[in-house]
Amino acid sequence: MRAGALGFVAGLAALLAAPVSAQLSNAEQVMVETVADGFEDDVALLERITLINSGSHNHAGVKAVTEVLAPEFAALGFDVEWIDQSAQGRAGHLFARHEGVPGTTKMLLIGHLDTVFEPGSPFTGFVREGDRATGPGVVDDKGGIVVILAALRAMQAAGTLEGANIVVALTGDEEDAGEPLEAARRDLVEAGKWADVALGYEGLSVLDGKDAGVIARRSSGSWTLTTRAGSGHSSGIFSDHAGYGAIYEMARILDAFRREAPEENLTYNVGFMAGGTPAELGEDGLSATTSGKTNIIPSHAIARGDLRALTGEQNERVAGKMRAIVAQHLPGTEATIAIEFRYPPMAPTAGNAALLDRLNAINADLGREAMQPYPPSRRGAADISFVAPYTVGLAGMGPAGSGSHAEGESIDLRSIVRQAQRSAILISRLAREPSPQ
């Protein structure tokens, strides 16, 4: 973490040592009421953007969502920019910037325009039943975008937005990032280096029925394992001259992963595999084909999976352990593994914990329970991880819901209110404080 971020941690510690007022200011009360009063308008906006398909590969759909949202930010005094990503094979990103009082806390609010549901998906529409609604991307992450806008509108109504230094970064490819990844996330990383605080607006985490705070998220990487062996008549299997074949070598490695590599906050799923004579990975990297006979020793096997860790050190250490396991070949076989680290981890830090304490002071002022840290092993990767090395942050600032990435994805609409109220007050309080940079 850079020196400025460390200074911010110290500043937070000093502020946390001060007595809690246990009450809202007049401006904060206005924010609470404004969010509550705007609930139906927020739901209407959520419905409007949910009905626009914006799968990561539907470039026109991602742009169509932007065309709805850009005027909303402009009306709040933000300078809106469309960052084209056609060179990376994606639509682009929407960034909205608000310049406030010089020298005060700089805040980055992160969400995304795209969903996992491409135009061919049968899951469509927006169905509301009371305070619950169902639709593609309704919580991941279109509900998160609505929370951002609801909080900013409340700040405007209370007069606290004018002095705030804010960048809103809505990526258009969070669910399937463009290539090369460095180019696809360059603008987000630059915003992270600028910011003192980052807030991620993917879904709210709920633990035992209670809202929880997210101070850490794990990484997301992938691995491809290939095994090879000499083929021949199956009657020779296990012999010195024929060896064990590619599938037994694959089984040895995967079972060793299962037995030898587990540790806290680490997972490494096997997504799919194939073995035979031959076995080949599909061009999309998401499928494999094979053929063979029961009386032929298989010549090839291939498997792909993911790797999720809490820190960069854990990523590297586990990758080394996996490579060492792969290198212990059965007779007559060989194997290679390629490991790709894509989304970095958002490691837990003292600064992140202090920021959650700040949010819990607001919860106390609102008469709500404190939010306990959510276990990082239960959260996947997200865009906020790209800026985690440069700033302090909280994730899970979006609405509550269930079924993300699956048909039937739904949102607790009332959670928009409590999340937007928390955000508006947190951002407003931070905006009054000096930047540590």
Order of alpha helices (4+ residues) and beta strands (2+ residues): alpha-alpha-alpha-alpha-beta-beta-beta-beta-beta-alpha-beta-alpha-alpha-beta-beta-beta-beta-beta-alpha-beta-beta-beta-beta-beta-alpha-beta-alpha-beta-beta-beta-beta-alpha
